Amino acid sequence: MQGTTLKKNKSCQFKSTCEIKTNDCYKEPMTEELHAKPIIADKFWIVERGGEKFATLRKDEENRFVMSNETGIKIYNNKTDLTKQFGKDFFVVKIVKEADNSNPCEVHGFPSSTEPYNSMFDVKRRLPLFTKSKDSKSLYCAGYYVIRFDKGWVKSFCPKLITLQRYEFKGPFKTELEMKQVLSNVSK
């Protein structure tokens, strides 16, 4: 897409993957490029169009690339598929933060609100659990959740285990964006 301006009567190069599928969308000039700026090296990117946030991009457990924004989620099998669609300069070189697998505020790959103590994994419920101090008996669940209270679905970050035992919930999610997408789906 680098420097590409699509002219009238020319077929859109993204027609096969486009979700909009209108007959005249490719007649408008497309002058803004998409760029993925790394936030965590080789794991998480912010995709920008014209300097504004357009989407997020992350690698999933199967090393596929998952791009998501308010219109939905698109999965790319590899980096080549992304650069084919968005151009060779799609990935920006500047790294904001190096990936650190020993993040102290993480429990089994899920973010936690504080430095976790006594981390464990509840296999039955599939929940990453931790306490906020060495001697604490209160268990918290790492990650993002949506919880159904009497007034409706509510987003939550690192709720207490007892809350999830009492109410219906969805999660855990590794990012706030994933949680917000699920929240918008269950709130309909």
Buried (B, 14 or more C-beta within 10 A) or exposed (E): BEEEEBEEEEEBBBEEEEEEEEEEBBEEEBEEBBBBBBBBEEEBBBBBBEEEEBBBBBBEEEEEBBBBBEEEEBEBEEBEBBBEBBBEBBBEEEEEEEEEEEEEEBBBEBBBEEEBEBBBBEEEEEBBBBBBEEEEEEBBBBBBBBBEEEEEBBBBBBBEBEBBEEBEBBBBBBBEBBBBBBBEEEEE
